[in-house]
Amino acid sequence: MNIRTLLLLLSSGVIIFLSGVCHAGSKETPDRKQSYELRERCNDAAKQFFHRRYGSGYDKMVMKGQAENYVNHYNTKLNKCFALIIINTKNEKENVWGKSKELWDIGKTSMVGLFSEYTYSKEIFFCTVNEVDCKSEKEWDMLIAPYISD
């Protein structure tokens, strides 16, 4: 093999290698862009859902005995948008606070899970995710983990 053939092979290999890298990079770009757009749409849809259901979340604040907040997550594996809504409620008669967590599938506008307890006594009223009952907030958090993480 002469030097000219070796240089030709090397230059061809480098060109093929660089061409493959450029091609792989261009394949990733639409996936990242699409993923970003889906997360943005999820954020917008969850925000609209929350505002339709709870207003600003702070309208009813502590003086009226209720405050709500939410976080949303686009699950790429399930290709779904979820919102976790956290509600703190004051029982005026007993002067005690309760806490509820609701997990919603935003696309279907259906509740996936519900957790509710009095915060002072840890007495649980509801603890369920997709019709699976649970016994503690920690267990509920573990049951919803596949929905709100990738």
N, C-alpha and C positions, 0 to 999 in steps of 0.2 A: 504494500500500500504506500503510495507516495504521499508527500506532504499536501499536495493539492487536493487529493481525494479525502484525506483526513480533515482538512479545513472545511471542505464542502460538507462532510458528514456532521462535523461539529456545529457549523453554522445552521444546518438544517435542523439539528436537534434543539438548538437554542430557540430557533424560530418556532418550532412546534411547541416547545415548552412554554414560551411566552404567549403564544396564541392560545394554549389551553388555559393558562392563568387568566388571561383577559376574558375568555369565554366563560370560565367559572364565575368570575366576578360579575359579569353582566347577568348571569342567571340569578345570583343572590339579590341583586338590586330590586327586581319586581317583588320578590317575596318579602323583603324588608319593607318596601313601600306599601304593599298590600297589608301587611301586618300592622303597620303604623296607622293606615287608614281605618282598618277594622277596630283598632283600639280607640281611635278618635270617635268613630261612629258609636261605639259602645259607651264611651264617656258621655256623648251628647244624649243618647237614648236613655241612659240611666239618670241623667240630670233632669230630663223632661219627665220621666216616670216619677222621680222623687218629688218634683215640684207639683205635679198634678195631684199626687197623693197626700203630700205633707206641707205644701206651700214652701216657704223659705226654710222651714225646719226650726227657725228661731222665732216665728210668729207667736208661738204658744209658750215660749221660754219658761223659766222657773216660776214667774208670777202666776202663770196659769197652770203650772204643774206638769208641763211636758216639754221635752226637747228632743229633736231628732237630728240624726246625721247619717251619712252614707259613704260608702266607698264602692267603686265598681271595678270589675276585672273582666277583660276579654280572655276567655280560655281558648287557646289555639288548638288544643287537642280535641276539645268538644265542639269547637267552632260556635261558641255561644257567649253571650254577654250576661254577666251576673251582677247584681247589686246586693251588698250587705248593708242593711239598714239597722241602725242602733237607736233604740228609743228608751229614754229615761222618763219615768212617769211617777208623779207624786200622788199618793192616796191622801187626800186632804183630811178625811175623817180620822185616819189612824196616824197621820203625819209620818208616813214611811214612803220610801222610794222603791220603785221596781225597775227592772231592766228587761228589755226584750230585744232580741236580735231576729231579724227576718232575712232569709236569703231568697232572692227573686231571680227567676229566669226572665230577663227583660224581653227577649224575643217572643216568648209565649205569654208574658205577663202572668206567670203562675208562680206561686210560692213553692220553693223547693224545701225550705226548712224553717222551723220556728223554735226559738228558745225564749222562755219567759220565767223570771223569778223575782221574789222580793229580795232586795239587796241586803237588808239587815239580817234576815233569818236564813237566806239561801234556800228558801222553800221554792221548789220548782213546780211551775204550773204546766208548762209545755216544754217538751224536748223531743223533737222529731226532725228527721231529714229523709225526704223521699219515702215516707211511711215507715221508716225505721225509728223506733223509739230509743231514747238514750236516757241516762240517769244523771248526767252532770254537764256543766258548761264545757269542761275540758273535753269530754266525749263528743259533745256537739261540734266543738271547734275541729276535732279530728275528722268527724263525718263530713264537714263542709270543705275541708282542705282540698280534696280533688277538684272541686268546682272553682275555687278562688286562687288556685296556683297552677303552674304548668310544670 
